Amino acid sequence: MQAGGYYLWGPDLTSGGAQTPQSYIMYQNLMAGATVTAGGDVGRLHDWMTNVFYSAAAGTTTIDLTVTPELINCVALAGVNWLSGGVTCQFYTHNGSGYELQCDLFAQRDGQPVMRVFDAVTTDRVRFVFTSTSTLYVGEAAFGEALQMPSCPAVGYQPGQWSDNDEVSVSQTEALNFGASTINYRGSTEVMQLNFLPYEFLYNQWSAFRHAAKGKPIWVGFNQRDLPGLVIFGHWRQNTPKFDSPYFSSVTLTVDGIV
């Protein structure tokens, strides 16, 4: 994959990146049951991808929430006006004596979903700090414990970044001149073939995910260690899992959403 020490096509995923269990699914959102102590009405941040956005004036916006002590290793955002609003975000957890920064969140495009996984901590308080140069808009936010897959997607993985469903229409005048084209944005589709899922994982963690997240949007990160920017947020479906051996199963997860 390398020549003269340089990558020919991107990060070297064969030396451990794609072969190690770095795929995560974020679906357990503790924000839904949290108590807001600062930041105003945050109900719009966990309304399961409606077209109603949380908004705040330009500057610094701090959202403080309390929860029953929970294990947290992930934070995720979607529907943020990152570029047009000049938005950045920091996520903190409380360690008993003060707030500790867990990660910075930012993106390259408006609406691009982000997800960050960090070392798990048990806490009863979290804080979002948004900084924006114009009005802030946030569609969805989540924090909690992300589901770590036992293995990364196998051969046949279809990244959402390379498989958009947009439709481009081109008009033509009576004089056979081309008119302006129009684009119908229809999001992206990501398909993940997950192999070597142990029997216990399928009947415990995967079963819990399947029931709790049914009909709800999720965040999926293909490789949070090497490629944390490869995240899709949207609605999901799965095929019927099959057993490839007495001990392991496989499942195909499909997500229709935004990248």
N, C-alpha and C positions, 0 to 999 in steps of 0.2 A: 504494500500500500504506500510505501515511501520510496523516494529517490533522493539521495544526497541529503537526507535529513529533513526533507520537506514533504508535506502531505500533497498527494496528487489530486485529491478531490474533496478534502475536508478532514475533520478529526478522524484519527485512526480508531475505528470502532472495533477492530478485530483483536486489539491487545487488551481487552477487558471491558471497554465501554459498553458495547451492546450485549456482551455475554454475561454481564453481572446484573443482579436484580435491582435495577434503578428505575423501573417503570412504576408510576404511582397513579392512583385514582383518588381524587378528592370529592367526597360526596357527603360526609358527615359534617354538617355546618352547625357549629355551636352558637353562631350568632342568633339563630332563630329563638333560642331560649335564654339569651343573655339579657342582663339588666343594663340599660344605658345610663351612665353617670355623666357623660359629656358628649356633645356632638349632635344633639337634636334628634329628630325623627329618623331612625335608621331602618325602619321597617321596610323601606324600599330597597334595601341592600340584600334582602333575603326573600324576595317575592317570586323566586323561581322563573326568572328571565321574562318578566313582563316588559312593556315599553315605558314603564314609569321609572325615572331615574332619581337617585339621591343627588342633590345639588347644594353648593355652598359658594359664597363669594370668594373672589380672588384673595390669595394670601395663604395663611396657614390654618388648616382645619384639623382639629384633634377630636378623635372619637375614642372615648374610654368605655369599656364594657366589663362587667363582672359576671362570672359563671361559677357554678359549683366546681371545686378543684377537678381539673381534667388534664389528661395527657394530650399535649398539642405538639405537632411536628410539621404543620403545613399552614400556609396562608395563600389565598388565591383571590384574584380580582378579574372582572370582565366588564366590558362596556364603558371603559374610561376614555375620556378625551385627552389622551396622553400628549399628543403633539400640539393640537390646536389650543389646548388649555395650559401647555407647559407644565404638565403634572408629573410629580414624583411622589413616592410614598415610602414610609418606613413603618415597619411592624415591630412592636415591642411586647414582651411578656414580663410580668412582675415576679421577682424572685424572692419576695418576702420583705426586702428592704428597699427596693426601688425597681424602676423599669429597666429592662435589659434589651438592647437592640438585637433582634433576631435576623433581620434581612432588609435590604432595600428592594423596592419594586419599581420597575420602569419598563417601557416598551418602545418600539420603533414606529408604531402606527396607532392611530385612533382606533379604539375598539378591540385592539389585540389583547387576548386573555393572557394572564400571567399566573404562574404558580411557583412557589418556592418551598422546598422541603429543607428542614434543618434538624439538628439533634433534638430529640424529643425532650420536653420539659413538662412538669406538672405545675399548673398555675391556676389562679382564680381571677386574674385580671389581665386584660390585654389592651393595647392601645394602637390605633392607626393614626399616623400623622401625615396628612396630605399637604403638599405645597403646590400652588398653581399660580400662574400669571394672569389668568382670566377665570371666569366662572367654572367651577369644578363640577363634572358630571361623572357619576359612577353607577353602573347598571347592577352589578352583583358583587358581593364580597363574601368570603367564607374563611373560617379558620377552624382547625380541629386536627384530628388524627387521620392522615391519608392512608389509604390501603396500598401496601407495597406488594407488587406482584413477585412471585418466586423466580420468574425469569422475564427477560425482555422479549418483545415481539420477535417471532421467527422470520425466516425467509418468506417473502410475500407481503411483508409489512407495507402498507400504503399510507404514507404521511399525508395529512390534510393539507400541508403547505404546498404540495405538488398536485393536488387533485381537486381544484375548485369546480363548482357546479354552475358557474356564471354563464349566462346566455347573452351573446352579442348579436344584435340585429343591425343590418346595414340596409339603408333605404336607397332607392334609385329614382331619379326624376324621369319625366317623359322624354327629356333630351338625352337620356342615358348617362347622366352625370350622377355620381355618387353623393348622397347626402350624409349628414352627420350620423354616426352610429350611436346606438343606445345599448346600455349594459343593464341587464337584469341580474342583480347580485343575489345569488342563491346559496352562499356559504360553501363549505367544503365538507368532504367525507373522508374520515380516517378509518382504516380497517387494520385491526391488529390480530394476528394469529398468535395465541398464547399457548405454548406447549409445556409439557412436563409440570403440570399443576398437580401437586400431591393430593391424594385422596382426602386428607384432613383439611387442606386449604379449601377445596371445592365445597365440602360439606359445612364448613364453618365460616370463614371469612367471605368467600364468594357468595354463598347463600345469603349471608347477612346483607351484603351489598345489593344483591339482586332484589331483595324484598324492600329494603329501605329506600333505594334510589329509583324504584319503578316510577316512570312518568316524570322524573325530575332531571334537570340538566346536571352534568358533571364536568369536572376538569380532568383531563388526562395528560400526563407528561410522559413522553416516550423514554427519555433518558435524562433524569434530573441531575446526574453528576456531570456529564460531558456536554449535554445540549439542553440546558434548562429553558431555552426559548422555544423549544418544540412542544407547544401546548395547544390543545383544542378544547373548547368549551361548547357544549351542546347536548342534545338529546341522544340517547344511546339505545342500542338493541344488541342482542346476542343470539348466536345459534344455539341449538341444544348441545350441551357439552357431551363429549363422547370419551370413553375410556380407551386409551391406546395400549394399556397394559393393566395388570391387576392393581398397580400402585399409582399410575399417573393418568391424568386426563388432559384434554385440550379444549379450548373454547375460542371462538372468533368474536371479538368485540368490535362493533361498528358505531362510530359517533358522527352524527350530522350536526355541524355547528360552524363556529367561526374560529379562525386561527390568527 
